[in-house]
Amino acid sequence: METGYSKIRKDLAEELLNKIKSCNPYFFESIVLDLLIKLGYGGSDEKNKKVTKKSNDEGIDGIIKEDKLGLDLIYVQAKKWENPVSGTEIQKFAGALQVQRAKKGIFITTSMFTTNAHEYVSKMDSKIVLIDGAELTDLMIEYNVGVSTKQTYEIKKVDLEYFNED
């Protein structure tokens, strides 16, 4: 049964990623911010997220308050790409964060990150979290963003307490 569930979830993740890839880039930015709200950023309040303007965004696609009070901001880069994201792209995002005097950023892509990108992030003072397409879909499924429950099965077992004749 677990094998069947794993296959269904894997197929769902693949279908979800394909659907995301077919969306326009601006809608993808909204998806990413919706997910971050579901993860609890912004105090789970929709008004605490902001998609930046479509042109001249200076390397920042969205901004979300870290908590309900907005004690810190998290800057978001969302790339709907087929090719892996390189360290060069992470450097550009890090530069955009510096311009904003930001300490925290999240870079989300529909593809994956190169080893160089991961190495670059690990050496930085500011915190940048990398989320690739596989992790993105896993989080979307876990937090019910862009998916809905089709059917629920209840698995039963014998209640041994009931049959205790003492």
N, C-alpha and C positions, 0 to 999 in steps of 0.2 A: 504494500500500500504506500509506503514512504517513497519507493522508487517511482510509482505512478504520480504521486504528488510532486516530486522533484522534476519530473518531465513536464508536467503541466505548467509548473512555475517557470521553468527554463523557456518553454515555448511562449509563455506570456511575456517574459522579459524581452525575448527576441521580437515579438510582434509590437510591443510597446516601443522599443528602440527604433524600429522601422517607421512607426507612426510619428515619433518625434522627429526623425530625420526628414519626413515629408512636410513638416510644418515650416512656416516662414521663420526666419531668424528672430524676429521681434516677438513672435508668439513663444518661441523657445525661451527667450529671456523671462517672459511671464511665468512659464512653467517652472523654471528654476527658482524664482522668487516664491511662487506658491508652495513649492516643496520646502523651502527654508522656513516659511511660516508654519507649515505642518510639523517641522522638526522642533518648533518651539522658539525660534528666533523671532524677535519683535514682539515677544510676549504672546505669540500666536494671534496677533491682531493685524488684519489686512492693511490697516492704515499706516503701519510701520514699515512698509516696503515701498520702494520707488524704482521704476524702470527709468533709466536716463534717456535723454533725447536720442532720436534715431541716428542723427549725424553729429559729428564732432563730440562724441561722448568721452573723448580723451582717455580711451582704454578702459572705461568703467561702464558696464552694461546695467548694473543695478546697485542699489544701496539698501541695506536692511539694518534696522536697529538691532543691536545684540540682545536687548531685553526690552521689557515694556517701558522702562524709564528712558531708554535711549542713552544709557551711560557711555556706550561706545557704538561706533558704526562698523559694519562689515561691508566691504566693497566686493562686488561680484563681477566676474568675467564669464560669459557664457558663449562657447564656440560650438556651433553645429558643423562639425568637420568630419570628413572621411579619413584624412591622413592623421597620423599621430601628432600631438602637440609637442613641439620641441622646447628645449631650454631657452631658446631665443624668445619665444612667445611669452614664457614665464618672466624673463627679464623685462620685457616691455610692460607686462602687467605690474611687476614690482616697481618699475619706474613710475607708472601711473599712480600706484599707492603712495609713493614718496611725495608726489606732487600734492596729493590730498592730505599728507601727513598722517596717513592711516597705518595702523599696526596690524590689521587683520584683513585677509582677503580669501575669497573662495573662487577657484577657477574650475569651471565645470565644462566638460566636453562630451559630445556624443561618441567620440573616438577613444583614443587612449593617450597616455603620456609616454614620451621616450624616457629612457634611463637617465639621460642628461637632464631632463626636466625635473625628475625626482631628486637627482643629486643637487641641482641648483637650489631647490626649495629647502633641502636639509641643511644647507649652509647659511641660510638667511637669518637675520635678526628678527625681521617681522615674520608673522605667521601667515603662510599661505597653505590652504588645504586644497588638494587636487582630487577631483571626483571625475572618474572616467565613465564611459557609457554603461558599462556593466554595473558599477556601483550606483550610478544614477537610477537605472531601472530597478535595482534591488530596493533602493530607498523609496522610490515612487510606489512600488508594490506594497512595501511594509507600511507606509504611511497613507495609503489609499489616495494617491494623486494620479489622476488620469486612468484609474481602474475602478471597477465596481465588483461586488461579490455576485457571482452568477448563481451559485448554489452552495448550500452548506450540508454536509453529511454529519450525522451524529453516530459515533461509534460507541456501541454498548458492550458491556461485559457483565458477567454474572456477579450479583451483589452477594458475596459470601456472608456478610453480616445478616442479611435477610434470612438466610438458611441456617443460621446458628440456632440450634434447638435448645440451648441451655436456658 
